Amino acid sequence: MEDPNEDTEWNDVLRAKGILPPKQKEAEITEDQIQAMVDDAINRRTDLEISEDDRSKQIDDMTLDELDELEDSEDEQVLEQYRQRRIAELRAFAEKAKFGTVREISGQDYVSEVTKAGDDIWVVLHLYANGVPLCALIHHHMQQLAKQYPQTKFLRSIATTCIPNFPEKNLPTIFVYHEGQLKKQYIGPLELRGEKLTVAELEYLLGVAGAIPTEIKEDPRPQIRDKMLADLESQNIDFD
């Protein structure tokens, strides 16, 4: 059966004879209505984007257990995507966080452990000698920092096993490498601030070199130096 609303010659004849009712006109949409519809669509989309952004931030801060708890009340597919992304991030961190200790190496290990350490690997190498107090202090501080920053490879080696006839006056020495390239070196007691070196100072120095992502952005040394100067001034020592 033909549609009585179709624009055919037969339907036009039937309408002319009064057999079919006049064709109904489609309701016209004004420009104001069109603009209102566009505005409404934009507002809905903006609200949705804001909502998704807030939701994303909230979910990004959640642990895997918290994500599991939400699976009953949230869209499982969306949550699974966030969950898989979080797992991937944790795996990537775990793959890099594979050090955590100060390891002893010999000269034979130098190439494999330092210059061929791997992509995006920072290496901190401490050259030392037994019986040097500052070397022992630095090793103690490095043990603490190695645990705090397990993505950085902390190594130490007796200086003469890596560099034959290395002058003891240059000890301790710290070399900082990234992807096999020497980025920074601290040679001797003066550059390493002597036997009063604090772990915070060493952390700052390694942070400046780029070896660790420390939050210590201001050098602790000027504060210590200012205190030492104040103490000396209090003893009426003239520096001029």
N, C-alpha and C positions, 0 to 999 in steps of 0.2 A: 504494500500500500504506500502511495506517495505521501510525502510529508506536506501537509496543507500550508506550511509556512515557507516552503521552497519557492523561489522565483522561477516558475515555469509558465509557459503560455497557457497550459491547461488550467492551472490554478488561477491565472488571471481571468480566464473566461468564467470559471465558477464564481470568482469573487464579483465579477461584473453582473452575473445573474442573481446574486444574493445567496447562492448556495453555500459559499464559504464566507466567513466573516472577514472584514478587512484585516490585512496583515498588520500585526502589532509592531509599532516602532520601537527600536531598541533605545533604552534610556541613554541619553547623552551625558557624558562626563565632562564637567566643566574644568577649566584650567586650574581653578582653585582646588578642586577635588584631587586632580592629578598631583599637584604640588603637596597637598596634605598627605597623600599616599606615599610619595617619595620621602617626605620628612619623617613619616612614621617608620618606614623601612630603615632609614639611616639611623634613627634613634634606637630601634630594636637591635640593629647590628652593633652599634656602639656599646649598648648595655651588655650585649652578649660577650663582646671582646673584653670589656672591663671585668666582667664576672669570671671569664675563663682565665684572665691574667691573674686576678686575685687568687683564684682557686689553684692555679699553677704554683704561685709563690707559697701558698700554704702547704701544698703537697710536697714541694721541694724540701721543706723543712722537716718532713716527717721521716721517721725511721721505717725500716721494712716491716716491723711488727705493727706499727700504727697503720701502715698501708693495708696490711692484712685485715685489721679490724674494720676498716672502712669498706671492704669489699661487699658486705651485705647491704649497705645503704647507698653506695655510689655505683655509677656505671662501671661494670667490671672490665669492659674493654679499655676504657680510658685509664682506669687505675692500673691495669696490667702494663700499659705503655709506660706510665710513670715508673712502675715497679721495675720493669726491665731496664729502663734508663738508669735508675739508681743502682741496680746491680752492676751494670756496666761501669759506672763511675767508681764504685767501690772496688771492683776487680782491677780497674786501671790503677787506682791508688795502691792497692795491695801489691801489684806487680812491681811498682816503683819502690814501695816501702819494704825493701828486701835486705836492708843492711842492719843498722841499729847497734853496731858495735865498732870498736876500733880494732882493726885487724893488722897483724904484723906481716910485713912482706920482706922479701930479700931483693937483691938487685936483679935476680933472674925473673922475678915476678913483675918487674916494673912495666914492661911493655903490655902484658896482658891485663894487669890490674889498673894501670893509669892511662897510658896512651890509647889503649883499645878497650876502655871501660864500657863503651856502648853509647847509643844515641841518647842525648839529653841527660847524661849522667854527670853530676858534679862530683869531683874527687878532691878531698882535702888530705894532703900528704904531709906528715910531720917527720922531719929528719931530726934525729936525736942522738945523744950519747949517754951511756950510763954514767951516773955520778954527777950529772949537771942538774941542780935543783929546779931551774926553770923548765927544763925538759920534762921533769917528773910532774911539775904543776900543770903544764899544758896537756900532758897525757890525761891527767885527772879531769881537767875541764872538757877535753874532747870526748871522754867516755860519757859524760853527762849530755853533751850536745848530740852525740851519735844516737842516743836513745830518743832524744827530743826530735831529731830530724832524720828519720830512718830512710828517707829518699836520697840522702847524700852519703856517698861512700867515704868513710873516714879510715885512713890508713896511717901506719907509722913504720919507719924503718931506721935501723942504725945508719947514720949518714954515710960512713965509709963503705957500706955494702952497696949503696946506690951510686955514690960518687967517690971514687978512690981519692984518698988524700984530701978529703973535704976538711977545711979548716975548722977546728973546734971553736974558734972565736966567733964563727958565724952561726953557732948553735944557740938556741933552737932555730930551725928554719921551717916555714910552712909554705908549701906550694899549693895553689888552687888551680885545678884543671876543669875544663868543660869540653866534653867530646874530644879529649886528647890534646886540647890546646891549653897552654899555660895562660891563665887569666890574671893571676895576682901572685906575688911572692912577698913574704915577710921574713927578713933575714936578720938574725941576731937579736940579742937582748933589748937593744934600743927600740927597734921597730915593734918588738913584742912586749914592750912596756915593763920589762923587768920582773922581779920575783913577787911584786904586788899585783900582777895581772889578775883581774877577776874574770869569772866565767861570763859575766855580762859584757865585759870589754872584748873578750875573744869572740863571743857571739856577734857583737857589733862588727868587728873586723871581717868576719866571714860573711856577714850579711852585706857589707859594702862590696866585697868581692863577688857577690852573687851566688855563693855556694849554698846558702840556706835562706829560707823566706822568713827571716826574723821580723818581729814587730818592734825591735829596738831601733829607732830611727835617729836618735840623738846620741852622739858619742859620750859615753860615761866619763871618758878621760878628762875633758876640761873641768868637770866638776871636781874630780880628784885633785887635779893640778891646782885649781883655785884654792882648795882646802889646804894643800901643802904650802902654797905661797902665804896664805893667811897665817898658818902656824909659824912659818919662818919669820914673817913680819912681826909676829907677836914676841919673837925672841930678839927683836931689834937688829936683824941682819939687814945690811944695806946692800942692794943689788946694783947700785950705780957706780 
